[in-house]
Amino acid sequence: MRDAAEILLSSSKSEAVTLHVVEKAKWPDTLKRGPSTLKALAKSMGFEAAPLALLFVPNAKGEVADIYVGAPAADADPFALGSIATKLPPGHYCFKTAPKQAGLVALGWCLELYRYDPYRKAEARAVTLVCPDGVNRTDILNAADASFWVRDMINAPANLMGPDELEGEARNLAKAHKAQMTVVKGKELAKEFPLIHVVGAASPRLPRLIDLRWGKASAPKITLVGKGVCFDTGGLDIKPSSGMLLMKKDMGGAANVLGLARMIMAAKLNVRLRVLIPAVENSIAGDAFRPGDVFKTRKGLTVEIGNTDAEGRLVLCEALALADEEKPELLIDMATLTGAARVALGPDLPPYYTNDQKLAAQLATHAEAENDPLWQLPLWKPYFSMIESPIADINNAGAGGFAGSITAALFLKRFVEHAKSYLHLDIFGWVPTSKPGRPKGGEAQAMRALFALLKAQYGI
């Protein structure tokens, strides 16, 4: 994993190339004030300061000393200006004056340079940026490093990121921040968290519940729950081959809550943090659970299996029930849970659910400010009838196929009664087509928005 500190420098180097961001409408005035050689060069290169266009200006030695950059369009992605990092030759760069939304530009620069290439020969692009004036470099490095880690975990092939390896990542995090961690598996798991055991029973890679704690016991209780399905075949309701191609990312919720935990601990927020990750592999074997089976959960509710491919909510409900027993001030779960969410909002806009409308409004504000988009969908109680069961308390999938993301959220909400506030996020955890600051592949979604929300409330 790259270290963001190697990309975003704290101070300028003598050989740093100066970046001048110019608006197209103001470019003629810039030429009038500049030397005649600049006007001639711009004319010869056809440079008119179009959005993100680049004009390389050499010094007397023929070395690039200045680069003029067309300002992004007013409605452009805030990471757009930072995305020029991959268009520049190796070297050190600095902005003449801090650009608009300089913090997001600096973060976008770092995120744009991410590459997942541990299994092929590739050199990291040595394109560094001096942290712009007025930007908190520590905050940017915290967000970038956490994002790199989340992306690495999601991008890792499933044979190298199973329940054991996911536990290892959590242990490394706990060790780095002196957090406590326990793992429940085997007979104890089957007794205490039966559905986590059931979902993972068909895999030789043992299912488990990862439980990490950090912070003062007297601090406000914040609990994060992440879906850690390290590969999902769909179980006996097997997915088609095309549906399995990205199922290494089905632990994206776990990766994102670990990334968020890392940010929280690095910033030393005043919280009593707990992270719960049910880590399993949904496989097929003689002991796989079946459609129509009924199981009793930790909470005591019985669940009829309507579809073995709706396994994420089964493992999450057990972790949520455990978390809820402590009555946390805020309980958050993140999961790559439903295709219905992607149909409704696409891959870039994860929905979130909560009955706490003050919390919902605060999260929306932070999501926009952090360029980490989210959209609230309703916990529409009448749709609970879609997941009723004639023989159990609830069905994990129901019938009809409508409102799949909402019914999944309603399923999970049945296991949360005592938390002061509850928030469920149905993320995709993947970028199908590269965008500024978001290369194709695994992605941290909602992590930065959630951290900003928590920092505003619990920052020191």
N, C-alpha and C positions, 0 to 999 in steps of 0.2 A: 504494500500500500504506500502511495506517495505521502510525503509529509508536506502539508500545506505551507509550513514555515519556509520550505525551500522554494516556494512559488511566490508568496507574498512577503516581500522584504520589509524590514523595519526602517531602513535608511537607504539613501541613494548610493549608487556606485558611480565612480567617476566616468565610466564609459556608458552610462545609461542613455538610451535614446529618448528624446522628449516627444510625447504624444500631444498633439494639438487637436482638440475636438472643435469642429467648426460647423455651424449651421449653414445649410445651402443658401438661405436668403442673405446671410451676412458674408458669404465668401467673397463677393466682389469688393466689399470694403476691406477685407483682410488683404486681398491682393494689392489694393491701392496703398496700404500702409507698409507692405512688405517690399523686399528688394525686387528689382526687375527680373532677377534670375528666377525667383519663385513664380512670377507670372509666366515666364517663358516655359518653365518646366511644367506647370499646370496645363498650359495650352498644348504642349507637345504630348502630354500623357492623357489629355482629354478629361482631366480631373475637374469636376464641378461641385464637389462636396456632396454627392449623392449619399444617402444613408449607408454608413459603414464602408464607403469607398476609401481607399488608402492612397496617399501620395508620399512616396519615399524621397526625402530631400538629402542629398549628400553634402558633406563638408569639403574643404579644400583637398583633403586626402582621398576623396572618393568614397569615404565611409558614410553609412547612413547616420545622420545626426538628429534629424527631426522627421516625424511622420505626421501628416495631416490626415485626420479621420473625419469623414462625414458623420455628423450627429445622427443618431437613430431617429426614426419617425416618432412623433409625439405619442403614438399608441403602440410603440414597439415593446417587446418583452424587456423588462428592466435588466435582464442579463445580456441583452443584445450587444451592448458596447464591449462587455467583457469577452464576448465570443470571438473578438478579433484575435485573441491569443493564439488560436490555431492557424491564423493566416500570416503570422509574423515569423521571421527567421529567428533562430536561437539568439538570445541576448537579454539584456536588462533594459527595462522600460519604466518610464515615469510620466505621469500626466503633468502638463504645464500648469494647469489649474484643476482642482478637483471637479470632476464631472457631476452632473445631476445624479442623485441617488448613488453617490459614490460608494457606499457600503455594498449595495447590491451589484454594482459594477465590479468591485474587487472580488466579491464572492463568485460572481459569474465567471470571472477570469480563472479563478481556481478550479471551479467545477467543470469548466470547458476543457481543461487540460487532463481530466481524469481519463485513464485507459485501463481496461482489465486485460492484461497480457502476461500472466505468470507462466503460461505454457507455450510461449513462442518467443523468439528473439525480437525484442523491440526496445528501443531506447526512449526514455522519457524526454519530452520536449523541454529543453532548458530555456523556457521563456518566462522570465520573472518580472514581477511588477512591484514597484515601490508603493507601499501602502499610501493611498491618497490622504491628503490633509483632512483632519476632522473625522477620520474613520477609526473605530476601535478595532485595532488589528487582532487583539486577543479574541474578541467575539467572532470575527470572521474566521480565524483559524479553528476555533471550537466548532463552528458550523461546518466548515469544509472538511475537517478531519473526520467528524462524525459521519458526514455524507459519504466520504470515500470508503469508510468502513462498512457502512450499510450496503453500498453498491457492491463491494467485494464479496460480502456474504451472499447476497442475492445472486450475483453472477457466477458464483462457484458452482461447478457441476455437482449434481446430486450425489454422485459416488464419493465426492470429497467434502460434502456438507450434509451429513446425516445427523441424527440426534446426538451421537457422540461428539462430532465436531462442533455442533451448535452449543452444546454444553461447554466445550473447550473455550469457545469464544466468550461465553458468559463468565467462565472462571478467570480468564485473562483480565476481563474488565473488573471483576471483583477484586482481584489481586492488585491491580493498578491503583484502585481507589480505596483499598482497605475495607471493602464491603464483606458482609457475611453471605455465604451461599450454601444451600443444601439442595440435594437432589433426591426425589422420591421415585423409585422404580421397583420392578419385580412384584412380589406378593403384596407389599405395602401399597403400591400404586393401585393394584387391582381392588384392594379393600377400600382405600380412601378416595380414589378418583376413578371409579369403574369405567367411565366412558373413554377416558384417555387410554386406559389399558385396552379396551375393546377395539378402538380405532387402530391401534398400533400392533395388535396381537399377531397379525399375519406376516409381519416383517421380522427377519432375524435381527434387525437393528432395534434394540429394546426401546419401547416408549418410556417417557419419564416426564416429571414435572420439575422444572428448574425454578428455584425460589431464591431470589437475591434481595438482601436488605442493606440499607445504608442510611446514615444520618442519625440525629439525636432522637431518642425515643419520645421526647416531649414535643418535637416539632410536628406541624400538621401532616397528617397521613395522606400521602399520594401514592396510589397503586397503579402500575401499568401492567396490562396483560397483552401478550402477543401470540398470535397463531404461529406455531412452529411446525407445520406439516412440511417436512423436508423433501418429500416427493409424494405426489398424489396421482395414483393410477385411476382413481375413481372407485376403487374397490370392486366388488362384484358387479356394480353398475358401472362397468369399465368405460373409461373415456375412449373416444377414437384416437388414433395415433396423432392426428393433428392437435387434439386437445391436450395431449401430454407434452408437447414440445417445450412449453414454458413452465411445466409444473415443478421445476427446480425452484421457482420463485414463490412457491406456496408457503414458504417460511418468511415471506416479506414482512408480515406483521411483527414477528419475533425480531427480525433484524432492525426494524424501525424503532421498536421500544428499547432495544439495547442501545441504539444510537442516541435516542432521547435520554436514556439513563446516563450515558456517557457525558452528554452535554450538561445535564443537571449536576452531576458530581464534579465535573471539571469547573463549573461555575460556582460550586459550593452553595447552592440554593438552600434556604432554610426549610427543608422538608424532611420528613421521615419517609424515605422512598422504599417501595417494595416493587419488585419486578417478578412476574410469574409467567413462565413460558411452558406450555405443554408441547413437548418435542416428540414427534411421532413420524412414522412413514405409513401411508395408507396403501397397503399392498394386497395381493391376492394369494391365498393359500387355503388349505382345508379348514383352518381356524379363523378365517375371515368372517366378520359379521355380515348378516344377510338383510335384504329388504324384508320388512315384516317383523323382524326381531323387536323385542321390547326389553329395555334395560332401566334399572333404577339408578338415579344419579346421586351424587354426594348430598345434594339438597333434599333428596327424598322424592322429587318429582320423577314420574316414569315417562320414558320417551320411546315412541314407536319409530322405527327406522323406515322412513318413506323412500329414502335414496341414500345409498352408501357413499355417493359422491358429495353429499352435504355433510362431510365429516368435520369441517372446521368448527362449526357451531357446537358440535358434540364435545370436542376437546376444550373449547373456550368456556363452555358453560360450567365445567367443573372448576376451572381456575377462577372464574368469576364468582362462583359460589364461595370458594375459599376466601377470596379477597373481600367479599361482602361481609363475611363474618366479623371482620375487624372494624366495620363501619368507617371506612376511610372518608376523608373530606372530599376527595375527588378520585373516582375510579375511571380509568381510561382503558379501552381495549382497541387494538389495531389488528386488522386481518385482511388478507387477500381473500375475501369471503365469497363474493357472488359475481357471476357474469352479468347479472341483471343491472348491477351498478354501472358496468361499462356500457351497456346498451343505453341506459338512461343519460349518463353524463360523459361517456367517453373515457379514454385512459388517463387524461391529464387532470381530471377534476373529481377527486374522491368525495363521496357524500359522507356527512356525519349526522349523528342522531343524538338528541338529548331532550329531556323535558325541562331542563334548566335554561330558560330563554335568555337570561342575563349572561350565562356562560356561552351560549350560542353566539350572541352578539359580539362578545369580547373576542371569541375565537375568529369570527369572520373579519374583524378589524385587524387582528394580528396576521391572519393569512394574507390579506391584501398587502399589508406593510412589508411582509417578508417575502413576497413573490412566491408564496407556497399555497396555491389556490385550493379552496375547499368550498363545498356547497351543502347547506343544510337540507335534509329531507325529513319528513314527519314520521314520528312513531304513531302511525294511524291505527288506533286500537280496533276499529271495526274489521281490519284485515286479519286480526288474530284468528278469525273463524276459518281462514284458509289453511291454518296449520293445526286445527283441532284433530283429535284422534278418537275413534269409537272405542278403543280398548286401552288407551293410555292417557296421561295428562296432556301430552303434546306430541305432535309429529315433527320430525326434523326437516321435512321438506314439503309435506302437504301436496295438494293437487291443484291443477289449473294453470300453473306457470306464470301467473300475474304477480306483480309487485314483489319480485324475489328478494330484492335488497331490503325492503321494508319488513317483510315477514321474517327474514333472518335476524334483523335488529329486534323485532318483537320477541322472537324466540330467546335471544340472549337476555333481553330485559326481564324475562320471567325469573331469571336467576339472580337478579339484583334487587334487593329490597331496602337495605340499610345504609348504603352509601349516601352521603349528603348530596353529591352530584355524580351523574354517570354520563359518560360520553363514549359512543361507539363510532369507529371510523372504518369504512369499507374501502380500503385502498387497492390500487392495482400493483404498485411496486415495480413498475416496468415502463420504460419509454420505448414504444415501438418504432418511432422515427425520430432521429436526432433533432434537437431544438437547441437554441442558445443556452449554454450552461447545463444541458441535459443530453449527454451522449446516449445513443441507443443502448439499452440494457437495463440492469437493475437500478432502482431509484429510491431515494429517501423521499417519501411523500408525507406531508402533515407534520413531520418531525420538527422543523424549524418554527412553524406556526405555534405548535404546542409548547415548545420551549419558550418562545416569546411570551405566551400567555402565562406560563408558570413563573418566568423571571419577573414579569410585571407585578405578580402577586407575592412572590416569595424571595425575590432578589435581596441580597445583602446591601 
